[in-house]
Amino acid sequence: MVFVFARFLLMPFVLIAVTLLAMALHIIGTSLHHQAAWQQTVATVTSVSPYSERQESGITTDGIDVAVTYVANDAPMSWSGKGKIIGLYKAAVGDKVEFYYDPADPSKLDTAAMKGWRGGLLLVAVTGGFTIFYIWFFWLRGRKPPSTSPMMPSSVGVAGAGAKPPQQQRGTFGRR
């Protein structure tokens, strides 16, 4: 009874873990794709200005607006916007930042690939491990009925009708 209750009590946590696992796999896949297919460049931060946004829920978020210049496909390029879009949360004018850019559209920048995918691996390990353990423990492993100990006589006889109950041996230990 408690086992079945625990199985279903943990179900929301498993669903959250599976969602986080899917997100981590997406992050890792995107980072690996950008590292393999996109080109690397070094950008120079040309402008930084802080901003503060107030959402409808009343939460205020702070960030920076940045402008960067870089060379992509042997042509000078510039980009400006919210720093969080390209993965910059702190920057100063003149900073050199390594980026990956999409060769088909050099205005698409990404720094997340530069940070690697180790954080995603940690998330995969934790959520994947929890999910696999949950599935194995609560759904896959066989539940066996309690076995009878060889020291305890069974209450169910195997002999046919009219059989006499087994007699106990009498005597002292170690002597015949």
Buried (B, 14 or more C-beta within 10 A) or exposed (E): EEEEEEBEEBEEEBEEBBEBBEBBBEBBEBBBEBBEEBEEBEBBBBBBEEEEEEEEEEEEEEBBEBBBBBBBEEEEBEBEEEBEEBBBEEBEEEBEBEBBBBEEEBEBBBBBBBEEBEBBBEBBEBBBEBBEEBEEEBEEEEEEEEEEEEEEEEEEEEEEEEEEEEEEEEEEEEEE
